[in-house]
Structures are given as structure tokens and as C-alpha cells.
């Protein structure tokens, strides 16, 4: 495993296992670049607010997703209106990058450090992203920017890794090695259906992983966050 140092923010790594076909090369490269900008945007947010920016719902994630996407594309449209099975609908992000369009449905879930399981609720969110994207016909997708050559539908899920305990000392003494973080996310990926074709992991710097107290009087820490993507592409 070759982890990359993101200045000041921690370590990151990305993996691609996409079947050959339209967008199978361009889309993972796009996601690699986006992942780097996403990490830097989250770290900027943390430095300004001392708040963990990836621990909220899809709607709150716009605060870091949009600036990161903007840095790696020509234009980003949020909650873009689009026909779904002949009815008015929306897609979370429509991204124009060169002669490619990315239709992105964003989801947010969690991974417990102790259990390591992808829950039923997580898989339901993941599958809902595919259902939403499948409802957009390729003809409709190409009609938005007729000059583009390729459209990629991307289901994207943000998954923070968390640990919690009422015993602060126990939580603070836990070891979060890169190898252990990777194994947690690899196992999680294997439990998703369909299996993601791209995964980007960010092991955050220790400052961001310090335990915080929650409203229910537990201590929690967030040593890592991953992005999972499944890509379906079509070329004219």
C-alpha cells in the first residue's frame, strides 16, 4: 500500500477496480483529483471552525463538496433539475469537465470501528443512489450538454470511521494504524452491493481525531473517512 501525505492533513490512498468501458479511465482519474481537493477543503474547514466537516448529512456535505468539485471541473451544478422516467427530478451534482459530464448522487453513512459492518440502512442508501441514477435515461443525460462525448453516472458515498466509548482513556489509547484503517474499509467495501469500483481513504491527522464528548455523554473520535464510488458510463 502506498499512502500519500496530504500536507498538514494526514495520509490518503485511492484504489480503482472499474470494469473496462466508457469513463472507466477518465472517471477514476477525475475522482482521484477530486479526493485530493476534498481533503484539503475539509482540512481548511476544520482549521477555521474546529468542527469535523464530514460528519453530517448529504446536505451539509455541500459545504466542502462543491468547492472541491469546482477546483477539478469547468462547472458544477447543485440539485440539477433533470427528467427521471419522464418526470421532473433532480440529481445532486451535475459536473462538466472537458468533454465529459458526471451525474453524481451523494449519500452519507457511517462505519463503526468496533463492528466494522455495513448496516442494512447503509446498503439501502447505497442502492437508492443507483435507483435515482438509473431513472435518468442516457438520452436525457446527453441532452443537457449535447457537445459532450461521455456521460458517467456516479453513486458516491461518504463514510466516516468512528469509535465511541464512555471511557475516555480507553478511546484515547486506541491505535489507528494505516493498515488497520485500510482493512476496516476494505471489509466494508466487500459488504456493499453492488461493490464500489473506486475507493478513496483519508486517515486524518491526530489533531482531527482527538475524542470529543457527545450529547449523550459518550466520547467519540473519527480517525478516518472514505469515499466510495460506483461508475457507469456511456459514450456517444
Backbone as CSV, one residue per row, in Angstrom:
resi,resn,N_x,N_y,N_z,CA_x,CA_y,CA_z,C_x,C_y,C_z
1,UNK,0.845,-1.193,0.000,0.000,0.000,0.000,0.877,1.238,0.000
2,UNK,0.579,2.167,-0.881,1.350,3.395,-0.976,0.465,4.576,-0.599
3,UNK,0.602,5.022,0.637,-0.159,6.162,1.114,0.564,7.443,0.742
4,UNK,-0.210,8.474,0.432,0.337,9.786,0.074,0.106,10.759,1.220
5,UNK,1.116,11.565,1.513,0.977,12.592,2.534,0.273,13.806,1.950
6,UNK,-0.814,14.216,2.585,-1.504,15.456,2.211,-1.063,16.511,3.211
7,UNK,-0.349,17.491,2.755,0.324,18.444,3.637,-0.571,18.933,4.772
8,UNK,-0.160,18.612,5.986,-0.853,19.082,7.169,-2.089,18.300,7.547
9,UNK,-2.654,17.527,6.604,-3.973,16.935,6.824,-3.952,15.451,7.156
10,UNK,-2.870,14.738,6.863,-2.811,13.310,7.122,-2.348,12.523,5.914
11,UNK,-2.848,11.318,5.766,-2.448,10.414,4.685,-3.672,10.000,3.880
12,UNK,-3.447,9.764,2.585,-4.562,9.319,1.740,-4.102,8.231,0.785
13,UNK,-5.088,7.490,0.314,-4.826,6.440,-0.659,-6.102,6.212,-1.460
14,UNK,-5.960,5.840,-2.724,-7.126,5.591,-3.579,-6.912,4.317,-4.380
15,UNK,-8.004,3.585,-4.606,-7.967,2.332,-5.358,-9.048,2.338,-6.428
16,UNK,-8.718,1.754,-7.571,-9.672,1.661,-8.670,-9.820,0.221,-9.123
17,UNK,-11.061,-0.216,-9.272,-11.346,-1.553,-9.798,-12.621,-1.468,-10.634
18,UNK,-12.539,-0.713,-11.724,-13.687,-0.464,-12.588,-13.573,-1.328,-13.843
19,UNK,-14.663,-1.960,-14.226,-14.657,-2.743,-15.465,-14.377,-1.839,-16.653
20,UNK,-13.639,-2.355,-17.627,-13.304,-1.567,-18.807,-14.562,-1.174,-19.567
21,UNK,-14.562,0.078,-20.011,-15.715,0.591,-20.723,-15.705,2.102,-20.709
22,UNK,-16.780,2.743,-21.192,-16.843,4.201,-21.207,-16.633,4.787,-19.813
23,UNK,-15.776,5.778,-19.719,-15.467,6.504,-18.481,-14.656,5.690,-17.480
24,UNK,-14.251,4.468,-17.824,-13.549,3.626,-16.855,-12.137,4.120,-16.550
25,UNK,-11.592,4.970,-17.408,-10.277,5.558,-17.151,-10.422,6.999,-16.669
26,UNK,-11.212,7.783,-17.387,-11.346,9.206,-17.063,-12.006,9.432,-15.705
27,UNK,-13.056,8.674,-15.398,-13.796,8.906,-14.150,-12.950,8.630,-12.907
28,UNK,-12.221,7.509,-12.833,-11.361,7.311,-11.658,-10.282,8.383,-11.522
29,UNK,-9.735,8.832,-12.637,-8.743,9.906,-12.568,-9.369,11.185,-12.035
30,UNK,-10.580,11.457,-12.494,-11.312,12.621,-12.002,-11.546,12.506,-10.500
31,UNK,-11.947,11.328,-10.041,-12.206,11.116,-8.623,-10.936,11.207,-7.790
32,UNK,-9.812,10.746,-8.332,-8.535,10.883,-7.634,-8.214,12.358,-7.368
33,UNK,-8.380,13.180,-8.405,-8.100,14.616,-8.265,-9.091,15.270,-7.295
34,UNK,-10.356,14.878,-7.432,-11.377,15.418,-6.543,-11.088,15.042,-5.091
35,UNK,-10.680,13.807,-4.849,-10.407,13.343,-3.484,-9.340,14.206,-2.819
36,UNK,-8.302,14.529,-3.546,-7.244,15.377,-3.010,-7.780,16.757,-2.624
37,UNK,-8.585,17.354,-3.490,-9.148,18.682,-3.206,-10.169,18.615,-2.066
38,UNK,-10.915,17.512,-2.008,-11.894,17.317,-0.941,-11.204,17.295,0.428
39,UNK,-10.105,16.565,0.522,-9.346,16.503,1.775,-8.863,17.890,2.180
40,UNK,-8.298,18.613,1.232,-7.774,19.946,1.541,-8.889,20.900,1.947
41,UNK,-10.060,20.759,1.319,-11.189,21.619,1.668,-11.705,21.290,3.073
42,UNK,-11.777,20.011,3.403,-12.192,19.600,4.744,-11.220,20.124,5.802
43,UNK,-9.936,20.037,5.495,-8.926,20.488,6.451,-8.998,22.003,6.639
44,UNK,-9.244,22.718,5.556,-9.429,24.167,5.640,-10.634,24.507,6.517
45,UNK,-11.708,23.772,6.329,-12.936,23.945,7.115,-12.643,23.698,8.593
46,UNK,-11.906,22.617,8.885,-11.586,22.276,10.265,-10.732,23.360,10.921
47,UNK,-9.749,23.853,10.202,-8.877,24.891,10.756,-9.650,26.160,11.088
48,UNK,-10.680,26.437,10.304,-11.457,27.660,10.523,-12.493,27.490,11.628
49,UNK,-13.025,26.279,11.800,-14.164,26.090,12.698,-13.907,25.124,13.853
50,UNK,-12.840,24.312,13.757,-12.570,23.227,14.700,-13.725,22.222,14.742
51,UNK,-14.438,22.143,13.657,-15.538,21.201,13.522,-15.162,20.159,12.472
52,UNK,-15.639,18.926,12.669,-15.364,17.856,11.710,-16.363,17.996,10.560
53,UNK,-15.913,18.310,9.356,-16.837,18.647,8.260,-17.494,17.472,7.562
54,UNK,-17.030,16.240,7.849,-17.584,15.102,7.106,-18.553,14.269,7.952
55,UNK,-18.998,14.826,9.078,-19.855,14.067,9.989,-21.327,14.416,9.883
56,UNK,-21.728,15.033,8.781,-23.097,15.489,8.647,-23.774,14.819,7.452
57,UNK,-25.026,15.133,7.252,-25.807,14.531,6.180,-25.345,15.015,4.809
58,UNK,-25.968,14.448,3.777,-25.621,14.850,2.406,-25.731,16.366,2.204
59,UNK,-26.785,16.970,2.745,-26.999,18.398,2.526,-25.851,19.233,3.082
60,UNK,-25.390,18.907,4.282,-24.293,19.660,4.895,-22.973,19.431,4.150
61,UNK,-22.856,18.263,3.507,-21.628,17.962,2.787,-21.401,18.896,1.607
62,UNK,-22.468,19.560,1.127,-22.294,20.507,0.028,-21.217,21.545,0.351
63,UNK,-21.074,21.888,1.632,-20.140,22.940,2.052,-18.706,22.650,1.649
64,UNK,-18.347,21.371,1.599,-16.982,21.017,1.194,-16.942,20.370,-0.185
65,UNK,-18.022,19.709,-0.576,-18.039,19.033,-1.872,-17.992,20.015,-3.043
66,UNK,-18.804,21.054,-2.957,-18.895,21.990,-4.084,-17.559,22.693,-4.356
67,UNK,-16.893,23.270,-3.335,-15.598,23.894,-3.621,-14.575,22.910,-4.179
68,UNK,-14.587,21.671,-3.673,-13.631,20.677,-4.160,-13.916,20.297,-5.609
69,UNK,-15.195,20.081,-5.933,-15.559,19.753,-7.311,-15.237,20.901,-8.257
70,UNK,-15.449,22.115,-7.803,-15.202,23.282,-8.641,-13.737,23.382,-9.048
71,UNK,-12.846,22.939,-8.167,-11.412,23.036,-8.443,-10.932,22.037,-9.494
72,UNK,-11.741,21.006,-9.778,-11.308,19.979,-10.732,-12.239,19.886,-11.936
73,UNK,-13.053,20.915,-12.155,-14.016,20.856,-13.259,-14.188,22.232,-13.886
74,UNK,-14.977,22.260,-14.958,-15.283,23.529,-15.621,-16.522,24.187,-15.025
75,UNK,-17.462,23.376,-14.536,-18.682,23.918,-13.940,-19.340,22.845,-13.078
76,UNK,-19.953,23.295,-11.972,-20.659,22.398,-11.067,-22.069,22.937,-10.854
77,UNK,-23.066,22.064,-11.006,-24.458,22.442,-10.787,-25.005,21.574,-9.656
78,UNK,-25.591,22.216,-8.651,-26.094,21.515,-7.474,-27.611,21.366,-7.568
79,UNK,-28.117,20.185,-7.193,-29.553,19.909,-7.276,-30.088,20.254,-8.676
80,UNK,-29.383,19.732,-9.670,-29.723,19.996,-11.067,-31.044,19.321,-11.443
81,UNK,-31.957,20.108,-11.983,-33.226,19.546,-12.453,-32.972,18.671,-13.678
82,UNK,-33.608,17.511,-13.685,-33.428,16.572,-14.783,-34.626,15.617,-14.799
83,UNK,-35.006,15.158,-15.972,-36.122,14.227,-16.080,-35.714,12.834,-15.599
84,UNK,-36.566,12.248,-14.773,-36.364,10.887,-14.303,-37.605,10.077,-14.663
85,UNK,-37.412,9.178,-15.610,-38.525,8.368,-16.120,-39.689,9.247,-16.572
86,UNK,-39.328,10.341,-17.245,-40.344,11.228,-17.807,-40.924,12.225,-16.832
87,UNK,-40.478,12.210,-15.591,-40.968,13.156,-14.596,-39.839,14.066,-14.124
88,UNK,-40.224,15.249,-13.666,-39.221,16.193,-13.185,-38.538,15.637,-11.935
89,UNK,-37.225,15.681,-11.938,-36.450,15.229,-10.789,-35.189,16.049,-10.654
90,UNK,-34.301,15.606,-9.773,-33.046,16.315,-9.587,-31.922,15.323,-9.360
91,UNK,-30.715,15.761,-9.702,-29.518,14.995,-9.387,-28.660,15.878,-8.481
92,UNK,-28.010,15.280,-7.503,-27.275,16.064,-6.501,-26.248,16.990,-7.146
93,UNK,-25.392,16.432,-8.004,-24.389,17.243,-8.689,-24.347,16.874,-10.167
94,UNK,-24.320,17.882,-11.000,-24.002,17.703,-12.408,-22.689,18.442,-12.632
95,UNK,-21.668,17.704,-13.053,-20.326,18.271,-13.182,-19.880,18.189,-14.632
96,UNK,-19.481,19.321,-15.170,-18.961,19.398,-16.540,-17.451,19.518,-16.473
97,UNK,-16.765,18.582,-17.105,-15.304,18.576,-17.102,-14.803,18.186,-18.486
98,UNK,-14.373,19.200,-19.253,-13.936,18.936,-20.618,-15.092,18.411,-21.447
99,UNK,-14.895,17.268,-22.095,-15.968,16.694,-22.915,-16.708,15.579,-22.171
100,UNK,-16.675,15.652,-20.822,-17.351,14.652,-20.012,-18.335,15.327,-19.058
101,UNK,-19.428,14.637,-18.789,-20.401,15.065,-17.786,-20.505,13.960,-16.736
102,UNK,-20.493,14.371,-15.472,-20.667,13.442,-14.359,-21.982,13.754,-13.649
103,UNK,-22.853,12.765,-13.559,-24.070,12.877,-12.774,-23.809,12.149,-11.458
104,UNK,-23.811,12.878,-10.356,-23.392,12.327,-9.071,-24.535,12.348,-8.068
105,UNK,-24.829,11.196,-7.507,-25.769,11.091,-6.400,-24.960,10.842,-5.123
106,UNK,-25.136,11.713,-4.146,-24.337,11.679,-2.925,-25.120,11.066,-1.764
107,UNK,-24.461,10.180,-1.028,-25.032,9.600,0.184,-24.010,9.696,1.319
108,UNK,-24.510,9.594,2.540,-23.643,9.669,3.721,-24.024,8.550,4.676
109,UNK,-23.024,7.834,5.178,-23.287,6.782,6.153,-22.129,6.726,7.149
110,UNK,-22.067,5.636,7.922,-21.079,5.506,8.987,-20.473,4.113,8.999
111,UNK,-19.251,4.027,9.535,-18.609,2.740,9.778,-18.092,2.728,11.212
112,UNK,-18.604,1.795,12.009,-18.147,1.653,13.387,-16.806,0.930,13.423
113,UNK,-15.847,1.503,14.134,-14.527,0.883,14.257,-14.636,-0.466,14.950
114,UNK,-15.582,-0.599,15.879,-15.712,-1.836,16.638,-16.415,-2.939,15.860
115,UNK,-17.500,-2.597,15.165,-18.247,-3.637,14.457,-17.706,-3.902,13.055
116,UNK,-17.348,-2.831,12.356,-16.829,-2.978,11.003,-17.864,-3.379,9.977
117,UNK,-19.143,-3.265,10.318,-20.193,-3.764,9.432,-20.851,-2.663,8.607
118,UNK,-21.187,-2.999,7.378,-22.060,-2.153,6.563,-23.489,-2.537,6.921
119,UNK,-24.228,-1.641,7.519,-25.557,-1.957,8.013,-26.565,-2.057,6.869
120,UNK,-27.751,-2.556,7.211,-28.840,-2.616,6.249,-29.189,-1.216,5.758
121,UNK,-29.206,-0.256,6.690,-29.522,1.127,6.327,-28.490,1.703,5.364
122,UNK,-27.222,1.362,5.579,-26.159,1.833,4.684,-26.346,1.273,3.282
123,UNK,-26.588,-0.024,3.179,-26.782,-0.635,1.864,-28.023,-0.089,1.170
124,UNK,-29.043,0.245,1.944,-30.251,0.820,1.349,-29.945,2.184,0.739
125,UNK,-29.174,3.012,1.457,-28.780,4.312,0.917,-27.980,4.139,-0.372
126,UNK,-27.044,3.204,-0.333,-26.184,2.931,-1.483,-27.020,2.521,-2.697
127,UNK,-27.959,1.640,-2.486,-28.806,1.165,-3.575,-29.779,2.239,-4.057
128,UNK,-30.209,3.126,-3.148,-31.073,4.235,-3.554,-30.364,5.167,-4.526
129,UNK,-29.053,5.335,-4.331,-28.282,6.171,-5.250,-28.332,5.603,-6.665
130,UNK,-28.232,4.273,-6.789,-28.306,3.630,-8.106,-29.695,3.754,-8.710
131,UNK,-30.704,3.606,-7.872,-32.076,3.727,-8.352,-32.320,5.120,-8.921
132,UNK,-31.845,6.141,-8.200,-32.016,7.524,-8.656,-31.300,7.771,-9.985
133,UNK,-30.098,7.239,-10.113,-29.332,7.454,-11.350,-29.902,6.652,-12.511
134,UNK,-30.371,5.459,-12.230,-30.944,4.616,-13.281,-32.190,5.250,-13.885
135,UNK,-32.882,6.057,-13.073,-34.108,6.706,-13.537,-33.840,7.791,-14.569
136,UNK,-32.578,8.221,-14.692,-32.191,9.213,-15.700,-31.747,8.463,-16.959
137,UNK,-32.449,8.641,-18.039,-32.079,7.953,-19.275,-30.783,8.546,-19.827
138,UNK,-30.055,7.739,-20.586,-28.824,8.237,-21.209,-29.159,9.355,-22.196
139,UNK,-30.264,9.220,-22.896,-30.679,10.259,-23.840,-30.878,11.593,-23.131
140,UNK,-31.517,11.546,-21.978,-31.727,12.767,-21.185,-30.394,13.329,-20.692
141,UNK,-29.514,12.458,-20.245,-28.220,12.904,-19.730,-27.401,13.609,-20.812
142,UNK,-27.403,13.066,-22.025,-26.638,13.677,-23.112,-27.286,14.972,-23.614
143,UNK,-28.574,15.118,-23.408,-29.275,16.294,-23.939,-28.906,17.592,-23.212
144,UNK,-28.384,17.489,-22.002,-28.070,18.696,-21.215,-26.935,19.470,-21.860
145,UNK,-25.874,18.762,-22.235,-24.758,19.363,-22.967,-24.497,18.499,-24.193
146,UNK,-25.168,18.769,-25.301,-25.091,17.894,-26.485,-23.682,17.719,-27.045
147,UNK,-22.768,18.651,-26.736,-21.429,18.559,-27.311,-20.535,17.552,-26.594
148,UNK,-20.916,17.080,-25.414,-20.038,16.173,-24.680,-20.036,14.795,-25.316
149,UNK,-18.928,14.078,-25.136,-18.779,12.743,-25.707,-19.178,11.638,-24.740
150,UNK,-18.949,11.870,-23.436,-19.148,10.798,-22.449,-19.921,11.306,-21.243
151,UNK,-20.826,10.480,-20.781,-21.539,10.748,-19.526,-21.235,9.612,-18.562
152,UNK,-20.944,9.974,-17.311,-20.725,8.972,-16.274,-21.711,9.205,-15.133
153,UNK,-22.438,8.167,-14.782,-23.305,8.205,-13.605,-22.489,7.669,-12.425
154,UNK,-22.413,8.461,-11.365,-21.550,8.116,-10.233,-22.342,8.112,-8.928
155,UNK,-22.472,6.943,-8.313,-23.002,6.856,-6.953,-21.823,7.079,-6.017
156,UNK,-21.932,8.064,-5.136,-20.815,8.456,-4.277,-21.288,8.474,-2.823
157,UNK,-20.562,7.783,-1.955,-20.943,7.746,-0.551,-19.775,8.142,0.352
158,UNK,-20.056,9.043,1.291,-19.081,9.499,2.282,-19.277,8.662,3.541
159,UNK,-18.186,8.036,4.027,-18.305,7.130,5.174,-17.216,7.409,6.203
160,UNK,-17.524,8.188,7.236,-16.561,8.378,8.327,-16.420,7.097,9.154
161,UNK,-15.210,6.838,9.611,-14.928,5.757,10.557,-14.955,6.366,11.960
162,UNK,-15.747,5.785,12.849,-15.845,6.372,14.179,-15.645,5.309,15.259
163,UNK,-15.217,5.785,16.426,-15.111,4.936,17.599,-15.706,5.702,18.765
164,UNK,-16.419,5.013,19.642,-17.053,5.702,20.769,-16.986,4.858,22.024
165,UNK,-16.929,5.534,23.166,-16.860,4.861,24.449,-17.178,5.863,25.546
166,UNK,-17.658,5.364,26.679,-17.831,6.231,27.837,-16.527,6.383,28.611
167,UNK,-15.560,5.551,28.259,-14.242,5.585,28.901,-13.268,6.350,28.024
168,UNK,-12.977,7.600,28.377,-12.113,8.451,27.553,-10.711,7.861,27.407
169,UNK,-10.173,7.314,28.477,-8.820,6.764,28.433,-8.738,5.599,27.448
170,UNK,-9.759,4.733,27.490,-9.794,3.596,26.577,-9.823,4.059,25.131
171,UNK,-10.600,5.074,24.866,-10.730,5.582,23.500,-9.442,6.253,23.033
172,UNK,-8.842,7.050,23.928,-7.634,7.796,23.567,-6.441,6.878,23.336
173,UNK,-6.430,5.709,23.981,-5.292,4.793,23.861,-5.424,3.823,22.687
174,UNK,-6.522,3.897,21.956,-6.729,3.007,20.805,-5.758,3.354,19.678
175,UNK,-5.242,2.349,19.025,-4.301,2.553,17.917,-5.038,2.503,16.580
176,UNK,-4.812,3.531,15.758,-5.445,3.596,14.440,-4.352,3.610,13.373
177,UNK,-3.776,2.440,13.120,-2.720,2.361,12.126,-3.315,2.435,10.723
178,UNK,-2.487,2.792,9.759,-2.950,2.853,8.373,-3.417,1.484,7.899
179,UNK,-2.710,0.449,8.326,-3.074,-0.905,7.915,-4.452,-1.296,8.458
180,UNK,-4.706,-0.922,9.704,-5.988,-1.275,10.314,-7.136,-0.491,9.686
181,UNK,-6.900,0.779,9.427,-7.914,1.608,8.760,-8.243,1.036,7.387
182,UNK,-7.211,0.678,6.650,-7.429,0.115,5.317,-8.242,-1.175,5.382
183,UNK,-7.912,-2.055,6.326,-8.628,-3.330,6.439,-10.096,-3.108,6.793
184,UNK,-10.365,-2.118,7.661,-11.753,-1.814,8.026,-12.554,-1.410,6.788
185,UNK,-11.974,-0.545,5.983,-12.691,-0.057,4.802,-12.753,-1.097,3.691
186,UNK,-11.734,-1.922,3.567,-11.788,-2.966,2.541,-12.902,-3.959,2.858
187,UNK,-13.026,-4.332,4.130,-14.102,-5.232,4.540,-15.464,-4.580,4.320
188,UNK,-15.562,-3.303,4.655,-16.812,-2.561,4.458,-17.196,-2.542,2.982
189,UNK,-16.229,-2.288,2.112,-16.472,-2.246,0.670,-17.005,-3.577,0.159
190,UNK,-16.464,-4.671,0.677,-16.899,-6.002,0.249,-18.348,-6.291,0.639
191,UNK,-18.857,-5.552,1.638,-20.221,-5.774,2.114,-21.259,-4.945,1.360
192,UNK,-20.800,-4.001,0.540,-21.728,-3.178,-0.221,-22.143,-3.893,-1.500
193,UNK,-23.406,-3.704,-1.866,-23.922,-4.316,-3.091,-24.680,-3.262,-3.899
194,UNK,-24.214,-2.997,-5.140,-23.040,-3.559,-5.807,-21.740,-3.045,-5.202
195,UNK,-20.676,-3.761,-5.462,-19.379,-3.400,-4.895,-18.847,-2.139,-5.569
196,UNK,-18.299,-1.204,-4.794,-17.734,0.018,-5.386,-16.577,-0.291,-6.334
197,UNK,-16.439,0.568,-7.343,-15.332,0.427,-8.285,-14.188,1.374,-7.999
198,UNK,-14.418,2.286,-7.042,-13.364,3.243,-6.650,-13.519,3.538,-5.165
199,UNK,-12.383,3.656,-4.486,-12.391,3.972,-3.057,-11.244,4.907,-2.732
200,UNK,-11.535,5.984,-2.027,-10.505,6.910,-1.560,-10.581,7.023,-0.054
201,UNK,-9.466,6.796,0.637,-9.431,6.819,2.102,-8.540,7.965,2.579
202,UNK,-9.003,8.655,3.591,-8.215,9.705,4.235,-8.066,9.366,5.708
203,UNK,-6.838,9.073,6.130,-6.515,8.904,7.542,-6.123,10.283,8.062
204,UNK,-6.969,10.858,8.908,-6.801,12.259,9.281,-5.626,12.431,10.240
205,UNK,-5.121,13.655,10.334,-4.029,13.949,11.261,-4.545,13.804,12.693
206,UNK,-3.675,13.476,13.644,-4.107,13.229,15.027,-4.932,14.352,15.642
207,UNK,-4.641,15.589,15.294,-5.384,16.721,15.844,-6.879,16.605,15.561
208,UNK,-7.223,16.110,14.373,-8.635,15.978,13.991,-9.288,14.743,14.605
209,UNK,-8.476,13.802,15.083,-9.001,12.542,15.609,-9.089,12.543,17.136
210,UNK,-8.882,13.681,17.771,-8.996,13.733,19.227,-10.442,13.484,19.650
211,UNK,-10.647,12.710,20.725,-12.020,12.419,21.175,-12.775,13.684,21.572
212,UNK,-14.050,13.703,21.230,-14.935,14.791,21.637,-16.110,14.187,22.389
213,UNK,-16.760,14.962,23.244,-17.890,14.459,24.002,-19.184,14.766,23.259
214,UNK,-20.081,13.792,23.255,-21.347,13.925,22.537,-22.474,14.300,23.502
215,UNK,-23.626,14.595,22.932,-24.769,14.999,23.752,-25.246,13.890,24.682
216,UNK,-25.013,12.631,24.285,-25.436,11.515,25.134,-24.325,11.054,26.071
217,UNK,-23.304,11.920,26.241,-22.235,11.718,27.231,-21.302,10.554,26.894
218,UNK,-21.176,10.282,25.612,-20.138,9.378,25.131,-18.985,10.220,24.581
219,UNK,-17.832,9.567,24.482,-16.717,10.179,23.778,-16.609,9.523,22.401
220,UNK,-16.359,10.327,21.396,-16.221,9.817,20.034,-14.983,10.402,19.371
221,UNK,-14.411,9.626,18.468,-13.328,10.139,17.627,-13.515,9.593,16.215
222,UNK,-12.910,10.280,15.270,-13.110,9.972,13.851,-11.739,9.920,13.165
223,UNK,-11.090,8.762,13.203,-9.717,8.670,12.699,-9.577,8.652,11.181
224,UNK,-10.685,8.451,10.468,-10.583,8.362,9.004,-11.950,8.580,8.376
225,UNK,-11.919,8.873,7.092,-13.152,8.973,6.302,-12.833,8.475,4.903
226,UNK,-13.789,7.775,4.305,-13.585,7.244,2.955,-14.702,7.691,2.035
227,UNK,-14.366,7.768,0.770,-15.349,7.989,-0.285,-15.412,6.717,-1.124
228,UNK,-16.635,6.250,-1.378,-16.836,5.078,-2.230,-17.630,5.495,-3.458
229,UNK,-17.251,4.983,-4.609,-17.948,5.345,-5.845,-18.162,4.121,-6.720
230,UNK,-19.310,4.108,-7.380,-19.581,3.120,-8.420,-19.895,3.902,-9.695
231,UNK,-19.299,3.512,-10.790,-19.321,4.315,-12.020,-19.949,3.524,-13.166
232,UNK,-20.897,4.147,-13.834,-21.483,3.590,-15.043,-21.377,4.651,-16.137
233,UNK,-20.723,4.345,-17.227,-20.502,5.351,-18.268,-21.067,4.956,-19.627
234,UNK,-21.259,5.961,-20.450,-21.702,5.730,-21.828,-21.103,6.794,-22.718
235,UNK,-20.662,6.381,-23.908,-20.074,7.291,-24.879,-20.958,7.340,-26.125
236,UNK,-21.039,8.514,-26.726,-21.834,8.665,-27.954,-21.242,7.828,-29.082
